[in-house]
């Protein structure tokens, strides 16, 4: 019998829906990746961004991607990957994350950075820097969605941990939103 697109796959033990656990896992991996890669972005801005505030803004962008566009990508892979061997599903998720987060990074990250550089009289990002952002986002997107597809097997059984990780990613995003509001309040 064919699976219906409305079926919700849940963990047998905890009852948590698998797809939100995947999204929380991917968001956490992206946040950690953005925290680690924040010095790269600060270097691209000629040191005009403070490291920790930019890291929080990058977490905001990563979490916003994961809980909106990324969730749709997770659903698409789940829906369209029914004919793939189960061993290839993490790779399919990884490729979806690679493509989606690369596009998001090249469009949204560069727009945010340029919107903060231009009022300061600094040049916008060069094409090489945009390519660097794309490569960085491609690697992070693949890793996040690959790991996000594997993590629910273990993570879904720990409801409290899933909730804590989800709250932590939203907290980082809220700090990033506060930072953006303050920066734009000064710049504009």
N, CA, C and O of each residue as an XYZ file, in Angstrom:
752
protein
N       0.836     -1.173      0.000
C       0.000      0.000      0.000
C       0.887      1.245      0.000
O       1.872      1.309      0.736
N       0.544      2.216     -0.810
C       1.324      3.444     -0.919
C       1.133      4.313      0.321
O       0.052      4.378      0.908
N       2.229      4.978      0.695
C       2.142      5.898      1.836
C       1.383      7.141      1.433
O       1.543      7.642      0.320
N       0.572      7.630      2.317
C      -0.118      8.884      2.065
C       0.759     10.024      2.553
O       1.486      9.881      3.536
N       0.691     11.149      1.867
C       1.535     12.283      2.229
C       1.139     12.904      3.555
O       1.895     13.692      4.122
N      -0.044     12.557      4.057
C      -0.489     13.115      5.335
C      -0.069     12.269      6.533
O      -0.268     12.680      7.676
N       0.505     11.102      6.290
C       0.945     10.257      7.404
C       2.076     10.941      8.162
O       2.977     11.523      7.557
N       2.026     10.869      9.475
C       3.071     11.437     10.313
C       3.830     10.289     10.946
O       3.253      9.467     11.659
N       5.130     10.235     10.680
C       5.968      9.202     11.259
C       6.388      9.648     12.650
O       6.936     10.736     12.827
N       6.126      8.800     13.631
C       6.445      9.127     15.024
C       7.386      8.078     15.599
O       7.410      6.928     15.159
N       8.147      8.496     16.577
C       8.969      7.569     17.334
C       8.040      6.707     18.186
O       7.132      7.222     18.839
N       8.271      5.402     18.175
C       7.370      4.501     18.902
C       7.410      4.739     20.406
O       6.379      4.665     21.074
N       8.586      5.022     20.940
C       8.732      5.144     22.391
C       8.222      6.486     22.927
O       7.451      6.518     23.886
N       8.647      7.587     22.312
C       8.297      8.913     22.846
C       7.045      9.500     22.212
O       6.383     10.347     22.811
N       6.718      9.056     21.006
C       5.574      9.611     20.296
C       5.868     10.915     19.577
O       4.974     11.502     18.968
N       7.126     11.380     19.643
C       7.491     12.622     18.958
C       7.473     12.419     17.444
O       7.941     11.390     16.957
N       6.943     13.377     16.700
C       7.032     13.297     15.241
C       8.497     13.409     14.809
O       9.237     14.255     15.310
N       8.898     12.560     13.891
C      10.299     12.486     13.476
C      10.751     13.757     12.760
O      11.865     14.227     12.993
N       9.915     14.316     11.897
C      10.348     15.463     11.097
C      10.699     16.693     11.947
O      11.721     17.322     11.672
N       9.921     17.066     12.949
C      10.365     18.176     13.805
C      11.669     17.874     14.551
O      12.470     18.778     14.787
N      11.881     16.615     14.919
C      13.143     16.248     15.565
C      14.292     16.426     14.575
O      15.374     16.875     14.952
N      14.056     16.073     13.302
C      15.070     16.301     12.271
C      15.373     17.791     12.141
O      16.535     18.184     12.041
N      14.336     18.613     12.143
C      14.523     20.061     11.997
C      15.287     20.636     13.182
O      16.180     21.464     12.998
N      14.950     20.212     14.386
C      15.659     20.693     15.573
C      17.122     20.271     15.512
O      18.013     21.057     15.835
N      17.369     19.033     15.098
C      18.746     18.546     14.983
C      19.523     19.352     13.955
O      20.655     19.762     14.211
N      18.918     19.583     12.791
C      19.590     20.344     11.735
C      19.845     21.781     12.181
O      20.908     22.335     11.899
N      18.888     22.385     12.870
C      19.069     23.760     13.356
C      20.225     23.835     14.347
O      21.006     24.786     14.322
N      20.335     22.841     15.216
C      21.427     22.830     16.191
C      22.776     22.699     15.494
O      23.729     23.393     15.850
N      22.862     21.816     14.507
C      24.120     21.649     13.771
C      24.473     22.935     13.035
O      25.634     23.345     13.027
N      23.478     23.578     12.414
C      23.747     24.836     11.712
C      24.189     25.928     12.682
O      25.088     26.706     12.360
N      23.577     26.001     13.855
C      23.992     27.012     14.843
C      25.440     26.788     15.276
O      26.225     27.734     15.339
N      25.785     25.554     15.568
C      27.168     25.258     15.959
C      28.114     25.605     14.811
O      29.172     26.196     15.029
N      27.732     25.236     13.593
C      28.558     25.565     12.432
C      28.725     27.058     12.237
O      29.820     27.528     11.928
N      27.653     27.803     12.415
C      27.739     29.260     12.255
C      28.570     29.893     13.367
O      29.287     30.864     13.126
N      28.481     29.357     14.572
C      29.330     29.861     15.656
C      30.804     29.637     15.328
O      31.640     30.504     15.583
N      31.120     28.474     14.765
C      32.502     28.166     14.412
C      32.990     28.972     13.213
O      34.171     29.306     13.131
N      32.092     29.285     12.285
C      32.469     29.995     11.054
C      32.330     31.508     11.162
O      32.668     32.218     10.215
N      31.847     32.014     12.275
C      31.660     33.463     12.427
C      32.938     34.260     12.163
O      32.852     35.338     11.575
N      34.127     33.782     12.571
C      35.337     34.559     12.268
C      35.582     34.751     10.765
O      36.169     35.753     10.357
N      35.141     33.810      9.955
C      35.287     33.954      8.502
C      34.488     35.155      8.023
O      34.986     35.970      7.247
N      33.253     35.262      8.484
C      32.401     36.374      8.069
C      32.929     37.707      8.598
O      32.891     38.716      7.894
N      33.412     37.708      9.820
C      33.975     38.934     10.389
C      35.174     39.382      9.557
O      35.366     40.578      9.333
N      35.974     38.431      9.102
C      37.100     38.765      8.233
C      36.658     39.355      6.906
O      37.322     40.240      6.367
N      35.540     38.872      6.375
C      35.021     39.398      5.110
C      34.546     40.843      5.238
O      34.484     41.571      4.247
N      34.216     41.249      6.445
C      33.695     42.606      6.664
C      34.782     43.562      7.134
O      34.486     44.625      7.680
N      36.028     43.189      6.924
C      37.170     44.018      7.321
C      37.166     44.289      8.822
O      37.597     45.349      9.274
N      36.677     43.325      9.582
C      36.667     43.444     11.034
C      35.649     44.434     11.577
O      35.737     44.825     12.741
N      34.691     44.847     10.767
C      33.686     45.821     11.216
C      32.577     45.191     12.045
O      31.853     45.904     12.741
N      32.426     43.874     11.987
C      31.417     43.194     12.789
C      32.085     42.654     14.044
O      33.208     42.152     13.993
N      31.401     42.758     15.150
C      31.861     42.104     16.376
C      31.550     40.613     16.262
O      30.516     40.224     15.720
N      32.443     39.800     16.772
C      32.349     38.357     16.558
C      31.082     37.735     17.146
O      30.330     37.086     16.419
N      30.833     37.913     18.418
C      29.692     37.253     19.056
C      28.349     37.763     18.542
O      27.464     36.950     18.276
N      28.156     39.087     18.390
C      26.878     39.521     17.820
C      26.647     38.978     16.411
O      25.529     38.584     16.078
N      27.698     38.951     15.576
C      27.507     38.400     14.237
C      27.177     36.912     14.319
O      26.344     36.425     13.554
N      27.812     36.188     15.228
C      27.519     34.761     15.374
C      26.044     34.546     15.712
O      25.424     33.606     15.215
N      25.489     35.405     16.547
C      24.066     35.291     16.889
C      23.176     35.628     15.691
O      22.141     34.992     15.490
N      23.572     36.624     14.897
C      22.813     36.946     13.683
C      22.877     35.769     12.717
O      21.871     35.420     12.099
N      24.046     35.157     12.582
C      24.181     33.991     11.710
C      23.314     32.837     12.217
O      22.725     32.108     11.419
N      23.234     32.668     13.541
C      22.341     31.645     14.103
C      20.887     31.967     13.785
O      20.106     31.071     13.465
N      20.520     33.242     13.871
C      19.163     33.646     13.496
C      18.858     33.228     12.063
O      17.806     32.650     11.792
N      19.773     33.520     11.147
C      19.545     33.179      9.742
C      19.492     31.667      9.535
O      18.694     31.177      8.736
N      20.335     30.931     10.250
C      20.341     29.471     10.131
C      19.055     28.861     10.687
O      18.473     27.966     10.074
N      18.618     29.343     11.838
C      17.392     28.818     12.450
C      16.176     29.199     11.609
O      15.272     28.386     11.419
N      16.152     30.425     11.110
C      15.039     30.842     10.249
C      14.964     29.959      9.009
O      13.875     29.571      8.585
N      16.113     29.641      8.430
C      16.128     28.744      7.273
C      15.588     27.369      7.654
O      14.714     26.830      6.975
N      16.104     26.812      8.727
C      15.760     25.435      9.083
C      14.292     25.272      9.417
O      13.669     24.295      9.000
N      13.728     26.209     10.159
C      12.348     26.060     10.597
C      11.328     26.520      9.562
O      10.126     26.388      9.789
N      11.780     27.057      8.435
C      10.852     27.444      7.358
C      11.181     26.655      6.097
O      10.574     25.618      5.830
N      12.129     27.141      5.337
C      12.508     26.498      4.075
C      13.045     25.093      4.324
O      12.707     24.156      3.601
N      13.871     24.954      5.335
C      14.456     23.652      5.638
C      13.416     22.607      5.986
O      13.547     21.446      5.598
N      12.383     23.008      6.715
C      11.323     22.062      7.057
C      10.619     21.584      5.791
O      10.282     20.407      5.666
N      10.399     22.508      4.852
C       9.787     22.121      3.577
C      10.702     21.171      2.811
O      10.223     20.226      2.183
N      12.012     21.409      2.856
C      12.953     20.503      2.194
C      12.938     19.123      2.840
O      12.991     18.110      2.143
N      12.866     19.078      4.161
C      12.774     17.784      4.846
C      11.537     17.020      4.389
O      11.597     15.817      4.135
N      10.424     17.724      4.288
C       9.185     17.090      3.851
C       9.314     16.597      2.415
O       8.861     15.497      2.098
N       9.928     17.399      1.540
C      10.093     16.996      0.136
C      10.940     15.738      0.021
O      10.589     14.814     -0.713
N      12.051     15.700      0.741
C      12.913     14.515      0.671
C      12.169     13.301      1.201
O      12.247     12.220      0.617
N      11.456     13.467      2.293
C      10.687     12.354      2.858
C       9.630     11.871      1.881
O       9.421     10.667      1.732
N       8.964     12.801      1.215
C       7.888     12.441      0.293
C       8.411     11.836     -1.001
O       7.858     10.861     -1.511
N       9.484     12.421     -1.530
C       9.991     11.978     -2.827
C      11.014     10.857     -2.720
O      11.313     10.195     -3.714
N      11.550     10.638     -1.534
C      12.590      9.633     -1.369
C      12.081      8.247     -1.054
O      12.860      7.387     -0.641
N      10.808      8.005     -1.235
C      10.232      6.707     -0.903
C      10.797      5.550     -1.697
O      10.765      4.409     -1.235
N      11.318      5.824     -2.890
C      11.849      4.752     -3.732
C      13.348      4.544     -3.535
O      13.929      3.625     -4.111
N      13.972      5.392     -2.727
C      15.401      5.238     -2.453
C      15.624      4.144     -1.418
O      14.770      3.873     -0.573
N      16.784      3.531     -1.510
C      17.158      2.586     -0.463
C      17.325      3.352      0.845
O      17.816      4.481      0.829
N      16.937      2.778      1.960
C      17.054      3.484      3.245
C      18.478      3.961      3.548
O      18.658      4.983      4.210
N      19.483      3.236      3.071
C      20.864      3.639      3.330
C      21.228      4.938      2.613
O      22.146      5.639      3.037
N      20.519      5.265      1.536
C      20.808      6.483      0.775
C      20.017      7.699      1.254
O      20.302      8.820      0.835
N      19.052      7.499      2.107
C      18.222      8.619      2.560
C      19.027      9.727      3.253
O      18.769     10.899      2.979
N      19.987      9.420      4.135
C      20.767     10.517      4.723
C      21.505     11.349      3.674
O      21.637     12.564      3.823
N      21.983     10.698      2.618
C      22.660     11.431      1.545
C      21.660     12.319      0.811
O      21.981     13.454      0.461
N      20.455     11.814      0.575
C      19.425     12.628     -0.083
C      19.082     13.843      0.774
O      18.936     14.949      0.253
N      18.953     13.644      2.079
C      18.718     14.778      2.977
C      19.890     15.758      2.919
O      19.692     16.972      2.868
N      21.107     15.222      2.927
C      22.292     16.073      2.869
C      22.348     16.904      1.603
O      22.685     18.087      1.650
N      22.020     16.293      0.466
C      22.026     17.027     -0.805
C      20.960     18.122     -0.790
O      21.198     19.226     -1.280
N      19.800     17.824     -0.236
C      18.751     18.852     -0.136
C      19.223     20.010      0.738
O      19.002     21.172      0.397
N      19.864     19.707      1.850
C      20.401     20.754      2.715
C      21.501     21.541      2.035
O      21.579     22.761      2.180
N      22.353     20.848      1.291
C      23.423     21.511      0.554
C      22.859     22.523     -0.428
O      23.278     23.680     -0.442
N      21.918     22.096     -1.241
C      21.338     22.988     -2.255
C      20.569     24.129     -1.591
O      20.762     25.296     -1.931
N      19.710     23.791     -0.657
C      18.874     24.813     -0.029
C      19.665     25.845      0.747
O      19.435     27.044      0.595
N      20.606     25.392      1.586
C      21.339     26.347      2.419
C      22.363     27.131      1.604
O      22.712     28.253      1.972
N      22.853     26.557      0.499
C      23.742     27.316     -0.386
C      22.998     28.496     -0.991
O      23.496     29.622     -0.985
N      21.814     28.235     -1.511
C      21.012     29.319     -2.098
C      20.661     30.346     -1.027
O      20.768     31.550     -1.262
N      20.245     29.884      0.138
C      19.902     30.778      1.246
C      21.116     31.623      1.642
O      20.998     32.832      1.844
N      22.260     30.993      1.750
C      23.462     31.722      2.144
C      23.862     32.777      1.139
O      24.174     33.910      1.505
N      23.852     32.400     -0.149
C      24.243     33.361     -1.187
C      23.251     34.509     -1.293
O      23.641     35.626     -1.634
N      22.000     34.265     -1.015
C      20.991     35.320     -1.125
C      20.826     36.090      0.185
O      20.963     37.313      0.208
N      20.535     35.387      1.262
C      20.150     36.043      2.513
C      21.366     36.522      3.311
O      21.392     37.666      3.765
N      22.364     35.668      3.485
C      23.544     36.085      4.243
C      24.204     37.296      3.594
O      24.532     38.269      4.272
N      24.397     37.232      2.272
C      25.053     38.361      1.601
C      24.201     39.624      1.684
O      24.738     40.722      1.829
N      22.883     39.481      1.595
C      22.011     40.656      1.710
C      22.130     41.282      3.100
O      22.206     42.504      3.224
N      22.145     40.455      4.140
C      22.287     40.985      5.497
C      23.635     41.673      5.680
O      23.708     42.772      6.229
N      24.690     41.027      5.222
C      26.024     41.616      5.386
C      26.123     42.932      4.618
O      26.589     43.937      5.153
N      25.681     42.917      3.359
C      25.754     44.141      2.556
C      24.888     45.255      3.132
O      25.250     46.429      3.052
N      23.746     44.891      3.713
C      22.878     45.927      4.289
C      23.498     46.572      5.521
O      23.095     47.664      5.921
N      24.473     45.905      6.120
C      25.178     46.495      7.255
C      26.456     47.210      6.825
O      26.891     48.151      7.489
N      27.059     46.775      5.725
C      28.293     47.406      5.252
C      28.034     48.720      4.526
O      28.757     49.695      4.727
N      27.012     48.749      3.689
C      26.754     49.911      2.840
C      26.539     51.197      3.634
O      27.124     52.216      3.266
N      25.737     51.215      4.702
C      25.565     52.463      5.457
C      26.859     52.961      6.113
O      26.980     54.140      6.445
N      27.818     52.056      6.294
C      29.093     52.454      6.886
C      30.055     53.004      5.840
O      31.172     53.409      6.165
N      29.616     53.018      4.584
C      30.474     53.503      3.507
C      31.498     52.481      3.052
O      32.461     52.832      2.370
N      31.307     51.230      3.415
C      32.226     50.166      3.020
C      31.724     49.498      1.747
O      30.525     49.509      1.468
N      32.636     48.920      0.976
C      32.194     48.248     -0.254
C      31.394     46.988      0.068
O      31.593     46.349      1.101
N      30.492     46.653     -0.839
C      29.736     45.409     -0.686
C      30.668     44.222     -0.881
O      31.804     44.375     -1.331
N      30.182     43.060     -0.543
C      30.985     41.851     -0.692
C      31.349     41.636     -2.152
O      30.535     41.860     -3.049
N      32.575     41.202     -2.378
C      33.024     40.878     -3.731
C      32.463     39.515     -4.129
O      32.019     38.741     -3.281
N      32.491     39.235     -5.423
C      31.969     37.954     -5.911
C      32.694     36.770     -5.280
O      32.069     35.755     -4.974
N      33.996     36.890     -5.084
C      34.748     35.810     -4.452
C      34.293     35.555     -3.029
O      34.268     34.411     -2.576
N      33.938     36.609     -2.329
C      33.439     36.444     -0.962
C      32.064     35.785     -0.958
O      31.760     34.976     -0.081
N      31.236     36.133     -1.938
C      29.918     35.496     -2.045
C      30.090     34.009     -2.342
O      29.364     33.177     -1.798
N      31.055     33.674     -3.207
C      31.332     32.260     -3.487
C      31.808     31.566     -2.208
O      31.413     30.433     -1.935
N      32.647     32.233     -1.433
C      33.103     31.667     -0.163
C      31.952     31.401      0.792
O      31.911     30.368      1.460
N      31.021     32.339      0.852
C      29.828     32.142      1.684
C      29.029     30.949      1.167
O      28.533     30.140      1.952
N      28.905     30.844     -0.160
C      28.173     29.719     -0.748
C      28.807     28.378     -0.423
O      28.108     27.424     -0.083
N      30.132     28.300     -0.525
C      30.836     27.049     -0.215
C      30.674     26.707      1.263
O      30.427     25.553      1.615
N      30.814     27.702      2.120
C      30.639     27.490      3.557
C      29.227     26.988      3.862
O      29.046     26.027      4.610
N      28.234     27.649      3.276
C      26.845     27.252      3.518
C      26.542     25.880      2.923
O      25.740     25.127      3.477
N      27.176     25.551      1.801
C      26.974     24.226      1.208
C      27.461     23.133      2.156
O      26.769     22.140      2.381
N      28.655     23.326      2.707
C      29.204     22.329      3.630
C      28.342     22.214      4.885
O      28.041     21.112      5.342
N      27.952     23.355      5.435
C      27.119     23.325      6.642
C      25.746     22.724      6.359
O      25.231     21.948      7.163
N      25.152     23.078      5.223
C      23.835     22.549      4.869
C      23.852     21.040      4.709
O      22.959     20.346      5.195
N      24.885     20.526      4.017
C      24.984     19.074      3.854
C      25.149     18.399      5.210
O      24.447     17.436      5.522
N      26.079     18.908      6.015
C      26.330     18.294      7.323
C      25.089     18.336      8.210
O      24.756     17.349      8.865
N      24.406     19.478      8.229
C      23.244     19.631      9.107
C      22.114     18.690      8.723
O      21.526     18.042      9.588
N      21.809     18.608      7.448
C      20.687     17.770      7.034
C      21.063     16.291      7.051
O      20.210     15.448      7.329
N      22.317     15.958      6.761
C      22.775     14.574      6.866
C      22.661     14.115      8.317
O      22.067     13.075      8.603
N      23.237     14.900      9.232
C      23.164     14.541     10.652
C      21.740     14.649     11.185
O      21.331     13.868     12.044
N      20.985     15.624     10.669
C      19.593     15.776     11.085
C      18.730     14.587     10.707
O      17.720     14.317     11.358
N      19.122     13.874      9.657
C      18.346     12.692      9.266
C      18.727     11.462     10.083
O      17.938     10.526     10.207
N      19.929     11.465     10.635
C      20.398     10.325     11.431
C      20.031     10.487     12.910
O      19.690      9.511     13.577
N      20.101     11.707     13.412
C      19.919     11.982     14.845
C      18.584     11.525     15.423
O      18.561     11.068     16.566
N      17.463     11.623     14.694
C      16.188     11.252     15.327
C      16.120      9.820     15.829
O      15.337      9.518     16.729
N      16.921      8.941     15.265
C      16.897      7.552     15.731
C      17.269      7.465     17.207
O      16.752      6.614     17.930
N      18.153      8.331     17.648
C      18.581      8.340     19.047
C      17.897      9.459     19.824
O      17.458      9.267     20.957
N      17.813     10.620     19.202
C      17.351     11.821     19.890
C      15.856     11.801     20.203
O      15.436     12.341     21.226
N      15.052     11.191     19.344
C      13.595     11.222     19.527
C      13.159     10.523     20.812
O      12.070     10.790     21.319
N      13.980      9.650     21.332
C      13.630      8.945     22.567
C      13.840      9.810     23.808
O      13.439      9.443     24.912
N      14.468     10.952     23.610
C      14.755     11.861     24.728
C      13.997     13.167     24.520
O      14.558     14.157     24.051
N      12.753     13.152     24.865
C      11.858     14.299     24.636
C      12.417     15.581     25.260
O      12.398     16.631     24.617
N      12.904     15.516     26.475
C      13.435     16.701     27.150
C      14.635     17.299     26.433
O      14.772     18.519     26.352
N      15.500     16.441     25.913
C      16.676     16.922     25.184
C      16.252     17.614     23.898
O      16.789     18.667     23.553
N      15.296     17.034     23.189
C      14.800     17.646     21.950
C      14.207     19.020     22.246
O      14.477     19.985     21.532
N      13.408     19.103     23.290
C      12.794     20.388     23.652
C      13.870     21.394     24.055
O      13.801     22.559     23.665
N      14.856     20.959     24.827
C      15.933     21.863     25.254
C      16.732     22.375     24.057
O      17.056     23.561     23.995
N      17.049     21.504     23.117
C      17.794     21.929     21.925
C      16.955     22.898     21.102
O      17.467     23.907     20.618
N      15.678     22.598     20.943
C      14.798     23.499     20.199
C      14.698     24.866     20.847
O      14.748     25.887     20.161
N      14.558     24.893     22.171
C      14.482     26.168     22.895
C      15.804     26.924     22.775
O      15.808     28.144     22.611
N      16.914     26.212     22.854
C      18.222     26.858     22.738
C      18.418     27.481     21.355
O      18.930     28.596     21.246
N      18.016     26.770     20.300
C      18.143     27.352     18.958
C      17.257     28.582     18.815
O      17.657     29.569     18.198
N      16.063     28.526     19.379
C      15.175     29.698     19.322
C      15.717     30.853     20.163
O      15.545     32.017     19.802
N      16.366     30.538     21.274
C      16.986     31.577     22.094
C      18.121     32.260     21.333
O      18.222     33.487     21.343
N      18.972     31.475     20.676
C      20.040     32.061     19.854
C      19.446     32.933     18.755
O      19.953     34.020     18.475
N      18.372     32.455     18.136
C      17.721     33.238     17.081
C      17.147     34.534     17.645
O      17.221     35.576     16.994
N      16.579     34.481     18.840
C      16.023     35.694     19.456
C      17.123     36.704     19.767
O      16.942     37.904     19.562
N      18.261     36.222     20.262
C      19.393     37.127     20.509
C      19.870     37.723     19.187
O      20.214     38.904     19.125
N      19.893     36.910     18.134
C      20.257     37.420     16.810
C      19.282     38.464     16.306
O      19.697     39.466     15.724
N      17.991     38.248     16.521
C      16.978     39.226     16.096
C      17.131     40.526     16.880
O      17.005     41.612     16.315
N      17.399     40.418     18.172
C      17.638     41.609     18.992
C      18.851     42.375     18.469
O      18.826     43.602     18.372
N      19.909     41.643     18.132
C      21.122     42.271     17.600
C      20.839     42.986     16.291
O      21.272     44.121     16.095
N      20.113     42.326     15.393
C      19.773     42.947     14.109
C      18.954     44.210     14.333
O      19.202     45.232     13.693
N      17.986     44.147     15.229
C      17.154     45.324     15.501
C      17.994     46.482     16.029
O      17.808     47.625     15.614
N      18.910     46.192     16.936
C      19.767     47.244     17.488
C      20.696     47.817     16.415
O      20.856     49.033     16.317
N      21.305     46.947     15.617
C      22.231     47.408     14.573
C      21.495     48.241     13.536
O      21.960     49.315     13.153
N      20.346     47.749     13.082
C      19.594     48.514     12.085
C      19.068     49.818     12.670
O      18.938     50.811     11.955
N      18.766     49.823     13.966
C      18.338     51.057     14.615
C      19.421     52.128     14.585
O      19.123     53.317     14.478
N      20.666     51.707     14.679
C      21.785     52.648     14.621
C      22.100     53.028     13.175
O      22.355     54.196     12.878
N      22.081     52.037     12.273
C      22.480     52.286     10.880
C      21.437     53.059     10.091
O      21.775     53.878      9.237
N      20.173     52.795     10.378
C      19.126     53.419      9.569
C      18.307     54.335     10.438
O      17.366     54.966      9.957
